[in-house]
Amino acid sequence: MEYICVFPTGQDAFLSKIQCGMFKGNTRAVFVDKRDYGGPLWQQVEESFRFVLRNIRLGAKIEGVYRKDIYELPPDSIRELIINAVINCSFLQTSHVQVAIYDDRLEITSPGGLMPGVTVGRMKEGYSQIRNRALAHAFSYMNLIEGWGTGIPRLMQEMKEYGLSEPEFLDMEIALRINLYRSVNVEHGGAGERLNGSKKVPDSMEKMPDSAGDVPDKLKKVPDSARDVPDPSKESANNIKEMSYQQKIIYHAIAEKEEITSAEVSQLLGVKQRRARVILKDMVDSGIIRRIGAAGSTKYIL
């Protein structure tokens, strides 16, 4: 399921999306802007993140002879909250991750609620349990993970440095909602500084690549809490950096499941089984994976 969501094709493309909305006032009565983002999950995250940046205030402060742009909310934490919402989303529910912007707050809602053993108090201290481990591993390999496990304490620290209220965590049992409250003072800026010339971000922002294979170059260090998933740095023996995007998806699926069949690869990639066998054969011939079992019961392992 997680790998289909990372690389959706055909009938599987509807499985997940992020719903973004900007509202007038502090309720959902009147839409100002609304977008639904589908496609590969990494692209959904990037487009949702940029939706937020387009619709929150941006100001500037002068440092020496240089101008420094500062958003009213910490961008790194916004991105990480969206990523966490996706990684911990319950894909068994029909609802989707929602990102809502109101006059007084940014609201991010993830279907599924808190994992067993996780409380709001423990989460603030840095404790986490990942619902979609295979998806987290795929995001980690694509360098989209930004400190899950340490993200919430850092978020709270950044909000404090911005002079804003502490984030609000609402455990709704079937969903987790996090509110970042905006400053009531339009001129307020980050890290205790006031912003001059507050403005919206222009729409002409850098576009994401059209191909799902063009993974964004956003290398981030994965924290210690990620050690319970396979370490991509140990995969160099199989020349993983030289793989195609589809081969990487297959490789990480096997790393998670220990073995895979051509039928499963066909479903995973949304291709015909004949094409799946060709991709698997290329990986076997390159020494990336191994084939075991006789015809009719063939499986592939690392």
N, C-alpha and C positions, 0 to 999 in steps of 0.2 A: 504493500500500500504506500509506504513512505517514498519508495523509489519511483513509483508511478507518478506521485505528486511532484517530485523533483523534475521529472522529465515526461510531462503529459503529452499524449498524442491521441488523435481520434476520439473514441468514445470516452476515454479516461480524462479528457481535458476538463470536464465539468466537476471533477472531484473536489477541487479546492479553489477558493478565491479569497481575496481580501477586499472587504467593503469599506470605502472611505467616504466620509461626509463632513461638510462644514455647515454649521447651523447658525441661524440668527438668534441671538440671545443665549440662554442657558438651558434650553430644552430642545427636543427634536421636532418641534412644531413646524419650522420653516427651514427648508434647505437653501443654502447659498451656493453650494457646489457639491457634486456627488460623482463618485467614480467607483467602478468595480474592476479590480485587476485580477486577471487570470494568467494562464501560462505557467512557465517554470516558477517554482517557489522563490528562487533567488531573485527573479525579476519582479515578482509580486512584492517582495520586501523592498527592493530599491524604488519601485514606482510609488509605493505607499509612503515611504520615507520622504520622497521628493514632494508628494502631495502635501505632507505636513509642513515641510520647509516653505512651500509656496504660499501657505496660508497662515503662517505665524509671522510676527513682526521681526524685522531685521534692522538693527541700528549699527552704530559705529562709535568707536572711541579712538582717540589719537594717542599713539605711543611714539614719542619723539617726533620724527618727521613722517611717520607712517600711519596710515589709517587701518584699523582692524575692525572687520565686520563681526558682529556678535548677535546671535539669535536670542530671543527672549527665553527660550528653553534650551537645555543642553542637547545638541544634535546627536552626539555619540550615544547618550542614554536613550534618546527617542528610537534610534535605529535598533539598539539592543533590545528594547522592550518589544518592538515589532517582531524581531527574530525569535525572542522567547515565546511570544504569543503563538507563533507558527509551530515551533518545536514542541510546545506543550498542548497544542490544539487536539481535541478529540475528533478524529475524522469519522467516527461512528455517528456523530450528530449531523443533522442536516444544516445547522447554522454555521456561520463562517466567522473568521477573525474580523473584528470591526475596529476601525480607527475613526474616532469622531472628534471634531474640533468645535468647541463652543466659545462664547465670549470670555468665559472665566476659566476654561480648562481644556486639556487634551485628554481624551478618554480612550483607552485601548482595552478591548474585551476579547478574551480567548475562551472558546467553548471547551468544557471539560472540567473546569474547577481545579482545585489543588489536588496533587497526588497524595496517596495515603502516607501518613507520617509527616507531611509538610503542613505547617501552620504559618499564618502571616508573621508571627513573631520570629519563628525560625528562619523564614525566608529573608527577613530584614537582616539577620545575622549572617547570611550567605549560604544557608543550607538549601539544597535543591534536589529534586528528583525529576529526571527527564521522562516524559511520556513516550516520545517517539525517538528511541535511541538510534535507530538506523538513519533516520532523517537528520539527527544531530551530527552523526558521523559524516554524512554526505556534506552537510553545511560546513563542518570543520575542514574537510578536505578541500572544499572550494574557497576556503579562507573567508567565509561569511560569519562565522561565529566570533562574537566580540565579548569574550569574558563571561559566558554564562556560568553561573555559580558565584561570581564576584560582582555581577552586574548590579544587583539590587543595592548592596551597601554603597557602591560607587555612585549610583543614581541618587541616593539619599544625601550623600556628601556633596554632589554637584548642585543639587537643588538648594542646599544650605548655602553653598558658596555664591549662588545666584541671588541669594536673599529671598527665596521663594518658600512657600509652605511645604511641609513634609508631604511626600506622595501619599495618596490614599489608596489602600488595598482593600478591595471588597470581595470576600469569598462568597459567591452566590451559589455554591454547591455544584450547579451545572455549568458554571462559568467563573472565570476570574477576571475582575475588572480593576484596572489601575488608572487613577486620575492624577495628572500633573496640573496643578493649578497655576494659571498664568498671573502675571502681575496686574493689579488693577490700575497701576500707573503706566501709561503708554510709554513714558520716557525711561522706564526702568530697564537696566541692562544686566549683563552677567557679571559674576564675581564682584558684586557690590558697586559696579560702575553704572553710571547713567548713559543711555544711548542717545546720540544726536541724529536727527533725521530718520526717525523710525519709518520703515517702509516694508512692502511686501517683496518677496523674492520674484524676479522676472520669470516668465514662463519659459524663456529660451535657455533652459538648462541643458547640460550635456545629456544626450540620449544614451540609453542602454543599448548594447549590441542587439541586432535583430536575431542572431543565432543563439540558441541555447548553449551552444558549444563555446561561445566567447565568454568565459567566466570572468567577472570583474576582478581587477587586480587590487584587492583590498586585504592584504596579508595582515593578520592579527594574531597575537600570541594566544594560544588556547591555555586556559588556566589548569591548575592541578586537578580540579574537579572533572576534567575531561579524560583523566587517565583510565577510566573504566571502559573506554571504547578503544578500538584498535588505533595504534599510533601510525599515522601516514608516513612519518619519517623513516619507518622501518621497511617501507615497501619499495625502496629504491632498487633492491636486488632484482625486482621484476620489471624494471624500467617503466614504472607506472607513469612517469611524466611524459612518456612518448605515446601513451595510449590515446585513442579517440575518446570522445565524450561517452559514447555508448559503451565502450570497453570499460571505462572507469565505473560506470553505473553497475555493470555486471560484476566487476571485481569487488566492489564494496558490498554488493548483495551477497556474494559468496563469503566475504569476510564476516558478514553478520549471520548468515544461515549455515555456513560451513560447506554447503553443496548446493547445486542448482541444476535443473534440467533445461533442455532446449525449449520445452513448452512453457516453462516459467519465464525464461528470457523473452520469448515471444510476447507474453502478456506484459512483462515488465517494460519493454521498449515500445510496445504497440506496433510490432512488425510481424510479418508472416513467419511461420516456424522455419521455412526454408532459409530465409534471411538470417534468422537467429542462429541456425547451424553454421552458416558461413562465418558470422562474426566469432562464434565460439571456436571454430576450426582455426581461424587466424590467430586467436589468442593462444591456442594449444601449440600451434606451429612456432609462435614467438617465445614459447616457454613461460608465458604469464600464468597460465592455469594448466591443470592436468585433466585428462579424460579417463574415467574409470567405468567399468561395467560393460557388458555385452550389448549388442544392438537390441533396442527395445527397453533397456533398463540403464541406458547411459546417463551418467551424471558427471558434473564438472566440479573440481575442487582446486584449492590453491596448492 
